Amino acid sequence: MKDIFESYKPLYADGVSLKEITTTGDILFRAGQGWLAKVIRKITFGRVNHAQIVIEGRIFETDAALGKSMYTPLPASTKKGMILIRPLFLASPQKEELPLLCEKYSHIPYDYWDIFLNIMLSPLKDEWRMKIATVLGTKRFMKCDELVMRLLYEVTLRKELKWYEGNTPQSFLNITLNNPESYQVLYWNP
């Protein structure tokens, strides 16, 4: 079977301004080169290690270095290690609601129990890992992919986003790639 990563080519060239091609609700997946990024990919059997959401020309995210959910600057341009995906189902009222949800969930810290739980459950199939994490997790927004999926789920109630607990950046990316009628790949250079 062909690797799903081999089937996408970049729609935009490296170096294109992200401010020019993004809109509120776009999802940015990252494949960082730092040691923590590599550990996350190894533990989660993934090719990406981080998920972020674009909100009004900024990034809303949570990651280990920040220790909490918050806004950070949008990277200047596209480059290697990025995948940009646009949810096609977001209507204007939903895009307007996203910044309000981000303010509601801003500065929520990482929860180390959930991180430990996700590491321990990582060898399980996605559906089992998510269901177990939903029961045993603390329901805190501590992981990047869970935060982005939760935000999109709350404004759209989309079925494929419902199991955000126990997810991984890779399994979230797989959800978007397996639903091409709902998600458009804008930039692809993992």
N, C-alpha and C positions, 0 to 999 in steps of 0.2 A: 504494500500500500504506500502511495506517495505521501511524504511528509506534508502536512497542511501548510507548513511554513514555506515550502518551495513553490506553492501555487500563487503567491501574491508578488506583485512588482510594485515599486513605489509609483504613486500617481503624481507626486511632486518630487522635484529633485532635492538633494541635500542643500541646505542653506536657505530655503524659502522661509520667509517670516511667518512664524506661527500666528502672530496677531492678524495677519492678512487672511489666513485660511481657516481660523477657528471661530467657533461661536459657542455660546453658553450651552452646556450639556455634552460637548465633545469629550471623549474619553481618551486619555493619553496613557499608553502602556510603555513601560521603560524596561530596558535590559541594561542595568548599570554594570560598571566594570570594577567597582570596589569589592572588598572582601566580603562584606555583609550581603551585597547583592548576589554574589556567587554562592554564598551559603544558602540563601533563601531559594535560589533556583535549584540547588542540589537537593535540599530537603523536600521541596514541593514538586520535584521532577518537572520543572518548567523551563521555558525558554525566556520568560519575562519574570521580573521580580517586583514590579511596582505598578500601581494603577492610580491615576489622578483624574480629576474632572476639571474642565475649563468652566469658569464662572466669570462672566463680564471681563474678559481679558486677563484674568489671573487664574492661578491653579488653586484648587482646594484639595487638600490631601492630609493624610496622617502617615507618618513613617517613624522608624526607630530613632533617627537622628533628631527629629523635632520633638518626639515624645508626646505629641498631642495633635489634634486636628486643627488646621489653621490655613490661612491663605499664604501662598508664596508666589513670587513672580513667575510669569509664563516664560519658559525658555525663549531666547531670542529667535532661534531658527530650528528648522528640522535638521536632524543629524542621525548618524548611526546609533542604534540602540533605542529607537523610538518607533512606535506604531500609533497612529492617530485614527480613531474610529468615531463616526458620527451616528448617534441613534436617530433613525429617520422618523420615529414615532413621536418625538417631542414637539408639541404644539406651543405657540407663543405663550399662552397662560401658564403652561407647565414650566417653560424656561424662566418666566417671571417668578415663579414659586421657588425655584432652586436656590437663589441667593438667600431667601428667608430661611430655608431649611439649613443652609450652611451656617448662618448666624446662630440658629438654634443649637447646632451640634459643634460649634466652634470651641476649641480648647478642651475637648474631651480627651482624657489621657489614654495612653496605652494601658491595657490590662494584661499583666504578665501571666495570669492563669489561662486566659484565652490563647495567648501566644504559645504557651506550653501545650495546651490541649490541641491546637492546630498542628504543632510539630508531631505530637504523638499519633495523631490521626492521619497524617499526611500519606501513609502507604495505602490507606483505604480508597476505594472508588469514590468519586466525587459525591454521588448521591448519599452514600452511607456516612461519609465524613461530615457533610453538611447537616444531615439529620441528627447525628450524635452531638455535634457541636451546638446545634440549636437547643438541645435539651440540657447539656452540661455547661454551656457557656454562660458568661455573666451578662450578656446582652449589652455590653459596652462597645462603642465604636472605636476599636483599637487597631484594626488592620486596614490598609489602604483599599483593598478590593471590596471588603465588606462595607466600608464607608461609602464608596462610589455606588455600589449596587443598591445600598439602602436608600441613598438619596434619589436615585432613578426609580426605584420601586415605589417610594412614597408618593412621587408625583404622577406615576403612570399606572401602578398596580399591575405591571406586566408579569405574567406567570413565570417567565424564565429568570426573572430577577428575585423572586420570592425567597429562595434559599441562600441568602447572603451570608449567614453565619457559617463558619467553617470553610468558606471558599478560599481559593488561592488566586493570585493574579493570573496564572495560566488557565485555571478552569473558567475564570471570568472571560478571558480572551477567547477561549474555546466557545463559550456561549455566544459571543458576538459573531464569531466566524461561522458557526453552525446555523445562524439565522440571517443570511445575507439579504433577505427581504426587509429586515428591520434595522440592520446596521451596515453602514457604508464605510469601507476602508478608504481613508483619504491619503494616508502616508504610511509607507511600509518599508522599514529598514532596520529589522531587529538585530 
